[in-house]
Amino acid sequence: MKKFQEPPFKQNAIALGFTLGVHAIAIVGLLFLGLSKPPEQPKKLTTILVKPEDLPPPMAKPVEQETTAENQAEEILSPVVDNTQPENLPITPPTPTAQQLADAKQKAEQQKQAQLAEQKQKAEEAAAQAKQAEEHQKQAEAQAQKQRADEDVKRKTEQAAKDKAAADKASKDKAAADKAAKDKAAADKAAKDKAATDKAVKDKAAADKASKDKAAADKAAKDKAAADKAAKDKAAADKAAKDKAAADKAAKDKAAADKAAKDKAAADKAAKDKAAADKAAKDKAAADKAAKDKAAADKAAKDKAAADKAAKDKAAADKAAKDKAAADKAAKDKAAADKAAKDKADAERAEADAKAAAAKKAEQEAAQKKADAKKIASTAKRDFENKIKRAWDMPANSSGQKATARVTLSDSGAVLSVIVNSSDPDVKASVEAAVRAAAPYPMPDDPDARREARSFTSSFTAK
Protein backbone atom coordinates (compact mmCIF):
# COMPACT_ATOMS: atom_id res chain seq x y z
CA MET A 1 0.00 0.00 0.00
CA LYS A 2 1.42 3.38 -1.05
CA LYS A 3 1.92 6.13 1.53
CA PHE A 4 1.02 9.64 0.34
CA GLN A 5 2.29 11.37 3.46
CA GLU A 6 4.59 14.25 2.67
CA PRO A 7 8.17 14.27 3.99
CA PRO A 8 8.66 15.74 7.51
CA PHE A 9 10.73 18.69 6.30
CA LYS A 10 8.00 19.70 3.78
CA GLN A 11 5.29 19.52 6.47
CA ASN A 12 7.38 21.67 8.81
CA ALA A 13 7.95 24.26 6.05
CA ILE A 14 4.19 24.52 5.40
CA ALA A 15 3.43 24.87 9.11
CA LEU A 16 6.12 27.51 9.52
CA GLY A 17 4.81 29.50 6.52
CA PHE A 18 1.25 29.35 7.85
CA THR A 19 2.38 30.58 11.29
CA LEU A 20 4.36 33.47 9.81
CA GLY A 21 1.37 34.47 7.61
CA VAL A 22 -1.02 34.55 10.59
CA HIS A 23 1.44 36.65 12.60
CA ALA A 24 1.92 39.10 9.71
CA ILE A 25 -1.86 39.56 9.33
CA ALA A 26 -2.24 40.17 13.08
CA ILE A 27 0.56 42.76 13.14
CA VAL A 28 -0.87 44.62 10.10
CA GLY A 29 -4.32 44.69 11.71
CA LEU A 30 -2.98 46.06 14.97
CA LEU A 31 -0.99 48.76 13.15
CA PHE A 32 -4.08 49.74 11.14
CA LEU A 33 -6.12 50.10 14.30
CA GLY A 34 -3.38 52.11 15.99
CA LEU A 35 -2.82 54.56 13.14
CA SER A 36 -6.50 55.17 12.21
CA LYS A 37 -8.48 58.12 13.64
CA PRO A 38 -10.43 57.41 16.80
CA PRO A 39 -14.26 57.43 16.40
CA GLU A 40 -16.07 60.69 17.10
CA GLN A 41 -17.82 61.04 20.42
CA PRO A 42 -21.63 60.84 20.24
CA LYS A 43 -23.51 64.12 20.48
CA LYS A 44 -25.09 65.08 23.75
CA LEU A 45 -28.85 64.44 23.99
CA THR A 46 -31.15 66.79 25.88
CA THR A 47 -33.96 65.15 27.80
CA ILE A 48 -37.16 67.04 28.81
CA LEU A 49 -39.26 65.65 31.62
CA VAL A 50 -43.07 66.08 31.34
CA LYS A 51 -45.32 65.73 34.36
CA PRO A 52 -48.81 64.23 33.99
CA GLU A 53 -50.50 67.33 35.28
CA ASP A 54 -48.84 69.36 32.59
CA LEU A 55 -50.55 67.37 29.88
CA PRO A 56 -53.17 69.40 27.89
CA PRO A 57 -56.82 68.43 27.56
CA PRO A 58 -57.94 65.89 24.94
CA MET A 59 -57.36 68.08 21.89
CA ALA A 60 -54.10 66.78 20.62
CA LYS A 61 -52.22 66.80 17.40
CA PRO A 62 -49.80 64.17 16.29
CA VAL A 63 -46.17 65.00 16.31
CA GLU A 64 -43.24 63.09 14.89
CA GLN A 65 -40.30 62.40 17.10
CA GLU A 66 -36.98 60.91 15.99
CA THR A 67 -34.68 58.86 18.15
CA THR A 68 -30.96 58.16 17.88
CA ALA A 69 -31.56 54.42 17.60
CA GLU A 70 -31.06 52.57 14.34
CA ASN A 71 -34.76 51.54 13.95
CA GLN A 72 -37.57 54.12 13.32
CA ALA A 73 -40.03 54.35 16.28
CA GLU A 74 -43.79 54.21 15.73
CA GLU A 75 -45.75 57.44 15.65
CA ILE A 76 -47.54 58.26 18.88
CA LEU A 77 -49.95 60.98 19.91
CA SER A 78 -48.19 63.52 22.11
CA PRO A 79 -50.01 66.06 24.22
CA VAL A 80 -49.69 69.71 23.37
CA VAL A 81 -47.23 71.40 25.69
CA ASP A 82 -47.76 74.95 26.72
CA ASN A 83 -44.49 76.68 26.04
CA THR A 84 -45.56 79.77 27.91
CA GLN A 85 -45.16 78.09 31.24
CA PRO A 86 -41.71 78.63 32.79
CA GLU A 87 -41.18 75.02 33.60
CA ASN A 88 -41.91 74.03 30.01
CA LEU A 89 -39.43 76.41 28.43
CA PRO A 90 -36.49 74.59 26.70
CA ILE A 91 -33.15 74.77 28.42
CA THR A 92 -30.57 76.41 26.22
CA PRO A 93 -27.00 75.23 26.90
CA PRO A 94 -24.52 77.99 27.60
CA THR A 95 -22.18 78.97 24.79
CA PRO A 96 -18.66 77.56 25.42
CA THR A 97 -15.85 80.05 25.80
CA ALA A 98 -12.53 79.99 23.90
CA GLN A 99 -10.73 78.60 26.96
CA GLN A 100 -13.22 75.78 27.25
CA LEU A 101 -12.83 74.99 23.56
CA ALA A 102 -9.03 74.92 23.90
CA ASP A 103 -9.25 72.69 26.97
CA ALA A 104 -11.63 70.35 25.20
CA LYS A 105 -9.35 70.21 22.17
CA GLN A 106 -6.30 69.52 24.36
CA LYS A 107 -8.18 66.84 26.23
CA ALA A 108 -9.25 65.22 22.98
CA GLU A 109 -5.65 65.35 21.74
CA GLN A 110 -4.44 63.73 24.97
CA GLN A 111 -7.05 61.01 24.67
CA LYS A 112 -5.97 60.42 21.07
CA GLN A 113 -2.30 60.19 22.12
CA ALA A 114 -3.24 57.80 24.94
CA GLN A 115 -5.18 55.64 22.51
CA LEU A 116 -2.26 55.65 20.06
CA ALA A 117 0.15 54.70 22.85
CA GLU A 118 -2.19 51.95 24.00
CA GLN A 119 -2.56 50.63 20.46
CA LYS A 120 1.21 50.74 19.95
CA GLN A 121 1.73 48.86 23.21
CA LYS A 122 -0.82 46.25 22.13
CA ALA A 123 0.94 45.91 18.77
CA GLU A 124 4.29 45.39 20.53
CA GLU A 125 2.73 42.84 22.86
CA ALA A 126 1.18 41.03 19.90
CA ALA A 127 4.56 41.00 18.11
CA ALA A 128 6.24 39.67 21.26
CA GLN A 129 3.57 37.00 21.60
CA ALA A 130 4.01 36.07 17.94
CA LYS A 131 7.78 35.80 18.41
CA GLN A 132 7.31 33.72 21.58
CA ALA A 133 4.85 31.45 19.76
CA GLU A 134 7.38 31.04 16.96
CA GLU A 135 10.10 30.11 19.49
CA HIS A 136 7.72 27.63 21.14
CA GLN A 137 6.95 26.09 17.77
CA LYS A 138 10.65 25.74 16.97
CA GLN A 139 11.26 24.09 20.34
CA ALA A 140 8.32 21.74 19.77
CA GLU A 141 9.67 20.83 16.34
CA ALA A 142 13.13 20.16 17.76
CA GLN A 143 11.63 18.04 20.56
CA ALA A 144 9.54 16.08 18.05
CA GLN A 145 12.61 15.52 15.87
CA LYS A 146 14.62 14.29 18.89
CA GLN A 147 11.77 11.99 19.91
CA ARG A 148 11.62 10.53 16.40
CA ALA A 149 15.38 9.93 16.44
CA ASP A 150 15.14 8.23 19.87
CA GLU A 151 12.30 6.02 18.68
CA ASP A 152 14.31 5.11 15.57
CA VAL A 153 17.34 4.16 17.70
CA LYS A 154 15.13 2.12 20.05
CA ARG A 155 13.50 0.29 17.15
CA LYS A 156 16.87 -0.53 15.58
CA THR A 157 18.22 -1.73 18.96
CA GLU A 158 15.26 -4.08 19.42
CA GLN A 159 15.70 -5.39 15.85
CA ALA A 160 19.43 -6.01 16.50
CA ALA A 161 18.54 -7.92 19.70
CA LYS A 162 16.05 -10.07 17.76
CA ASP A 163 18.66 -10.78 15.03
CA LYS A 164 21.22 -11.75 17.67
CA ALA A 165 18.76 -14.11 19.40
CA ALA A 166 18.01 -15.78 16.03
CA ALA A 167 21.76 -16.14 15.28
CA ASP A 168 22.39 -17.65 18.75
CA LYS A 169 19.55 -20.18 18.26
CA ALA A 170 20.90 -21.17 14.82
CA SER A 171 24.39 -21.64 16.30
CA LYS A 172 23.02 -23.82 19.14
CA ASP A 173 21.02 -25.93 16.68
CA LYS A 174 24.10 -26.42 14.49
CA ALA A 175 26.21 -27.40 17.53
CA ALA A 176 23.56 -29.97 18.59
CA ALA A 177 23.45 -31.43 15.06
CA ASP A 178 27.27 -31.62 14.91
CA LYS A 179 27.37 -33.36 18.31
CA ALA A 180 24.73 -35.91 17.25
CA ALA A 181 26.70 -36.66 14.06
CA LYS A 182 29.94 -37.05 16.02
CA ASP A 183 28.28 -39.32 18.61
CA LYS A 184 26.90 -41.54 15.82
CA ALA A 185 30.33 -41.70 14.14
CA ALA A 186 31.92 -42.63 17.49
CA ALA A 187 29.30 -45.37 18.07
CA ASP A 188 29.87 -46.77 14.55
CA LYS A 189 33.63 -46.73 15.08
CA ALA A 190 33.27 -48.47 18.48
CA ALA A 191 31.10 -51.22 16.90
CA LYS A 192 33.61 -51.64 14.08
CA ASP A 193 36.52 -51.80 16.56
CA LYS A 194 34.65 -54.41 18.65
CA ALA A 195 34.02 -56.55 15.58
CA ALA A 196 37.69 -56.29 14.65
CA THR A 197 38.68 -57.20 18.21
CA ASP A 198 36.37 -60.24 18.24
CA LYS A 199 37.78 -61.39 14.90
CA ALA A 200 41.31 -60.91 16.20
CA VAL A 201 40.47 -63.00 19.29
CA LYS A 202 39.08 -65.81 17.10
CA ASP A 203 42.08 -65.66 14.78
CA LYS A 204 44.37 -65.71 17.77
CA ALA A 205 42.61 -68.78 19.23
CA ALA A 206 43.04 -70.58 15.91
CA ALA A 207 46.69 -69.58 15.74
CA ASP A 208 47.25 -70.74 19.33
CA LYS A 209 45.70 -74.13 18.55
CA ALA A 210 47.93 -74.51 15.49
CA SER A 211 51.06 -73.42 17.36
CA LYS A 212 50.60 -76.16 20.03
CA ASP A 213 51.86 -78.71 17.55
CA LYS A 214 55.11 -76.86 16.89
CA ALA A 215 58.39 -78.21 18.10
CA ALA A 216 59.98 -76.76 21.25
CA ALA A 217 62.97 -75.36 19.36
CA ASP A 218 60.82 -73.57 16.82
CA LYS A 219 58.59 -72.25 19.63
CA ALA A 220 61.56 -70.85 21.51
CA ALA A 221 62.78 -69.04 18.38
CA LYS A 222 59.31 -67.61 17.74
CA ASP A 223 58.99 -66.50 21.36
CA LYS A 224 62.27 -64.63 21.13
CA ALA A 225 61.24 -62.96 17.85
CA ALA A 226 57.88 -61.97 19.38
CA ALA A 227 59.63 -60.49 22.42
CA ASP A 228 61.95 -58.47 20.19
CA LYS A 229 59.01 -57.23 18.09
CA ALA A 230 57.01 -56.28 21.20
CA ALA A 231 59.92 -54.23 22.53
CA LYS A 232 60.32 -52.54 19.15
CA ASP A 233 56.55 -51.79 18.91
CA LYS A 234 56.51 -50.40 22.45
CA ALA A 235 59.41 -48.07 21.65
CA ALA A 236 57.63 -46.90 18.47
CA ALA A 237 54.36 -46.32 20.40
CA ASP A 238 56.17 -44.30 23.08
CA LYS A 239 57.86 -42.16 20.41
CA ALA A 240 54.52 -41.59 18.58
CA ALA A 241 52.84 -40.55 21.86
CA LYS A 242 55.63 -38.04 22.60
CA ASP A 243 55.46 -36.61 19.05
CA LYS A 244 51.66 -36.27 19.27
CA ALA A 245 51.85 -34.49 22.65
CA ALA A 246 54.39 -32.02 21.24
CA ALA A 247 52.22 -31.37 18.15
CA ASP A 248 49.10 -30.86 20.30
CA LYS A 249 50.94 -28.36 22.53
CA ALA A 250 52.22 -26.41 19.50
CA ALA A 251 48.72 -26.27 17.97
CA LYS A 252 47.19 -25.10 21.27
CA ASP A 253 49.83 -22.36 21.68
CA LYS A 254 49.23 -21.15 18.08
CA ALA A 255 45.43 -21.07 18.60
CA ALA A 256 45.86 -19.03 21.82
CA ALA A 257 48.12 -16.51 20.03
CA ASP A 258 45.65 -16.19 17.11
CA LYS A 259 42.75 -15.62 19.53
CA ALA A 260 44.66 -12.91 21.45
CA ALA A 261 45.47 -11.07 18.19
CA LYS A 262 41.86 -11.27 17.02
CA ASP A 263 40.55 -9.96 20.40
CA LYS A 264 42.98 -7.00 20.29
CA ALA A 265 41.92 -6.08 16.74
CA ALA A 266 38.23 -6.21 17.75
CA ALA A 267 38.88 -3.96 20.80
CA ASP A 268 40.78 -1.41 18.68
CA LYS A 269 37.98 -1.29 16.11
CA ALA A 270 35.30 -0.88 18.82
CA ALA A 271 37.20 2.10 20.31
CA LYS A 272 37.57 3.70 16.86
CA ASP A 273 33.84 3.23 16.10
CA LYS A 274 32.90 4.77 19.48
CA ALA A 275 35.07 7.85 18.83
CA ALA A 276 33.44 8.30 15.40
CA ALA A 277 29.96 7.98 16.94
CA ASP A 278 30.80 10.57 19.66
CA LYS A 279 32.07 13.03 17.03
CA ALA A 280 28.92 12.54 14.94
CA ALA A 281 26.77 13.21 18.03
CA LYS A 282 28.68 16.45 18.79
CA ASP A 283 28.35 17.59 15.18
CA LYS A 284 24.60 16.93 15.28
CA ALA A 285 24.19 18.92 18.51
CA ALA A 286 26.06 21.87 16.95
CA ALA A 287 23.87 21.67 13.84
CA ASP A 288 20.69 21.63 15.98
CA LYS A 289 21.85 24.72 17.96
CA ALA A 290 22.68 26.61 14.76
CA ALA A 291 19.24 25.74 13.34
CA LYS A 292 17.49 27.21 16.43
CA ASP A 293 19.30 30.55 15.98
CA LYS A 294 18.00 31.05 12.43
CA ALA A 295 15.13 33.56 12.02
CA ALA A 296 14.20 33.47 8.35
CA ALA A 297 11.78 30.79 7.17
CA ASP A 298 13.77 29.71 4.11
CA LYS A 299 17.01 29.47 6.14
CA ALA A 300 15.23 27.44 8.84
CA ALA A 301 13.91 24.98 6.23
CA LYS A 302 17.40 24.49 4.74
CA ASP A 303 18.97 23.97 8.19
CA LYS A 304 16.27 21.47 9.12
CA ALA A 305 16.84 19.51 5.90
CA ALA A 306 20.57 19.44 6.67
CA ALA A 307 19.88 18.25 10.23
CA ASP A 308 17.56 15.50 8.92
CA LYS A 309 20.25 14.35 6.49
CA ALA A 310 22.87 14.34 9.26
CA ALA A 311 20.55 12.26 11.48
CA LYS A 312 19.91 9.83 8.61
CA ASP A 313 23.66 9.52 7.90
CA LYS A 314 24.37 8.97 11.59
CA ALA A 315 21.66 6.29 11.82
CA ALA A 316 23.12 4.59 8.73
CA ALA A 317 26.62 4.75 10.24
CA ASP A 318 25.37 3.36 13.57
CA LYS A 319 23.53 0.54 11.78
CA ALA A 320 26.60 -0.29 9.69
CA ALA A 321 28.75 -0.35 12.84
CA LYS A 322 26.27 -2.60 14.66
CA ASP A 323 25.96 -4.93 11.66
CA LYS A 324 29.75 -5.18 11.35
CA ALA A 325 30.11 -5.83 15.10
CA ALA A 326 27.46 -8.57 14.87
CA ALA A 327 29.22 -10.11 11.84
CA ASP A 328 32.60 -10.00 13.63
CA LYS A 329 31.09 -11.65 16.70
CA ALA A 330 29.42 -14.34 14.59
CA ALA A 331 32.74 -15.06 12.82
CA LYS A 332 34.53 -15.18 16.17
CA ASP A 333 31.91 -17.54 17.62
CA LYS A 334 32.17 -19.77 14.52
CA ALA A 335 35.97 -19.88 14.82
CA ALA A 336 35.65 -20.80 18.50
CA ALA A 337 33.10 -23.52 17.66
CA ASP A 338 35.36 -24.89 14.87
CA LYS A 339 38.32 -24.91 17.25
CA ALA A 340 36.29 -26.68 19.94
CA ALA A 341 35.14 -29.26 17.37
CA LYS A 342 38.74 -29.79 16.18
CA ASP A 343 40.01 -30.11 19.77
CA LYS A 344 37.26 -32.62 20.54
CA ALA A 345 38.05 -34.62 17.39
CA ASP A 346 41.77 -34.59 18.27
CA ALA A 347 40.96 -35.72 21.82
CA GLU A 348 38.70 -38.51 20.55
CA ARG A 349 41.35 -39.59 18.04
CA ALA A 350 44.01 -39.56 20.78
CA GLU A 351 41.72 -41.56 23.08
CA ALA A 352 41.06 -44.08 20.31
CA ASP A 353 44.79 -44.35 19.58
CA ALA A 354 45.48 -44.85 23.29
CA LYS A 355 42.79 -47.54 23.52
CA ALA A 356 44.17 -49.28 20.43
CA ALA A 357 47.69 -49.13 21.83
CA ALA A 358 46.46 -50.46 25.18
CA ALA A 359 44.56 -53.28 23.47
CA LYS A 360 47.60 -54.14 21.37
CA LYS A 361 49.81 -54.06 24.44
CA ALA A 362 47.37 -56.28 26.35
CA GLU A 363 47.27 -58.68 23.41
CA GLN A 364 51.06 -58.75 23.27
CA GLU A 365 51.27 -59.27 27.03
CA ALA A 366 48.70 -62.09 26.82
CA ALA A 367 50.64 -63.69 23.97
CA GLN A 368 53.87 -63.33 25.91
CA LYS A 369 52.25 -64.78 29.02
CA LYS A 370 50.89 -67.71 27.04
CA ALA A 371 54.25 -68.27 25.42
CA ASP A 372 55.92 -68.21 28.84
CA ALA A 373 53.33 -70.66 30.16
CA LYS A 374 53.96 -73.00 27.23
CA LYS A 375 57.68 -72.72 27.78
CA ILE A 376 57.30 -73.56 31.48
CA ALA A 377 54.94 -76.43 30.64
CA SER A 378 57.39 -77.76 28.05
CA THR A 379 60.18 -77.71 30.61
CA ALA A 380 57.93 -79.46 33.15
CA LYS A 381 56.96 -82.13 30.60
CA ARG A 382 60.64 -82.73 29.85
CA ASP A 383 61.29 -83.12 33.59
CA PHE A 384 58.31 -85.51 33.86
CA GLU A 385 59.72 -87.62 31.01
CA ASN A 386 63.17 -87.74 32.59
CA LYS A 387 61.64 -88.77 35.94
CA ILE A 388 59.69 -91.59 34.25
CA LYS A 389 62.80 -92.81 32.43
CA ARG A 390 64.68 -92.87 35.72
CA ALA A 391 61.91 -94.95 37.31
CA TRP A 392 61.56 -97.28 34.26
CA ASP A 393 62.71 -100.83 34.87
CA MET A 394 63.31 -102.09 31.33
CA PRO A 395 62.44 -105.81 30.86
CA ALA A 396 65.14 -108.25 29.85
CA ASN A 397 65.63 -109.05 26.22
CA SER A 398 63.63 -105.98 25.19
CA SER A 399 66.39 -104.01 23.59
CA GLY A 400 65.15 -101.95 20.68
CA GLN A 401 61.51 -102.17 21.70
CA LYS A 402 59.57 -98.87 21.61
CA ALA A 403 56.55 -97.57 23.49
CA THR A 404 54.45 -94.39 23.45
CA ALA A 405 52.67 -93.21 26.62
CA ARG A 406 49.92 -90.54 26.80
CA VAL A 407 49.61 -89.34 30.41
CA THR A 408 46.93 -87.18 32.05
CA LEU A 409 47.69 -85.62 35.47
CA SER A 410 45.70 -83.75 38.10
CA ASP A 411 46.52 -80.23 39.36
CA SER A 412 48.41 -81.82 42.27
CA GLY A 413 50.54 -84.02 39.95
CA ALA A 414 48.75 -87.34 40.53
CA VAL A 415 48.23 -89.69 37.58
CA LEU A 416 44.64 -89.65 36.37
CA SER A 417 45.13 -91.83 33.32
CA VAL A 418 47.92 -93.41 31.30
CA ILE A 419 47.65 -95.00 27.85
CA VAL A 420 50.68 -96.92 26.57
CA ASN A 421 51.03 -98.20 23.02
CA SER A 422 53.69 -100.87 22.35
CA SER A 423 54.05 -104.12 20.41
CA ASP A 424 55.76 -105.77 23.40
CA PRO A 425 53.42 -106.36 26.34
CA ASP A 426 56.29 -106.43 28.84
CA VAL A 427 57.56 -103.09 27.64
CA LYS A 428 54.03 -101.71 27.74
CA ALA A 429 53.49 -102.89 31.33
CA SER A 430 56.89 -101.65 32.47
CA VAL A 431 56.31 -98.20 30.98
CA GLU A 432 52.89 -97.91 32.63
CA ALA A 433 54.38 -99.01 35.96
CA ALA A 434 57.19 -96.45 35.61
CA VAL A 435 54.65 -93.65 34.91
CA ARG A 436 52.70 -94.50 38.03
CA ALA A 437 55.83 -95.01 40.12
CA ALA A 438 57.20 -91.57 39.22
CA ALA A 439 54.05 -89.86 40.60
CA PRO A 440 53.39 -87.35 42.03
CA TYR A 441 54.90 -85.01 39.46
CA PRO A 442 56.04 -81.46 40.42
CA MET A 443 53.39 -79.21 38.78
CA PRO A 444 54.24 -75.58 37.78
CA ASP A 445 52.92 -72.75 39.97
CA ASP A 446 51.54 -70.74 37.04
CA PRO A 447 47.90 -71.77 36.35
CA ASP A 448 48.29 -71.62 32.56
CA ALA A 449 51.54 -73.59 32.61
CA ARG A 450 50.00 -76.14 35.00
CA ARG A 451 47.02 -76.57 32.68
CA GLU A 452 49.37 -77.10 29.71
CA ALA A 453 51.49 -79.62 31.68
CA ARG A 454 48.55 -81.81 32.81
CA SER A 455 48.64 -83.86 29.60
CA PHE A 456 51.71 -84.96 27.66
CA THR A 457 52.90 -87.72 25.34
CA SER A 458 56.33 -89.37 25.67
CA SER A 459 58.21 -91.96 23.62
CA PHE A 460 60.41 -94.67 25.17
CA THR A 461 62.99 -96.99 23.57
CA ALA A 462 64.47 -99.92 25.46
CA LYS A 463 68.25 -100.17 25.37
Beta strands, then each sheet from edge to edge (+ up, - down):
strand 1: 402-409
strand 2: 415-422
strand 3: 455-461
sheet 1: 2+ 1- 3+
end
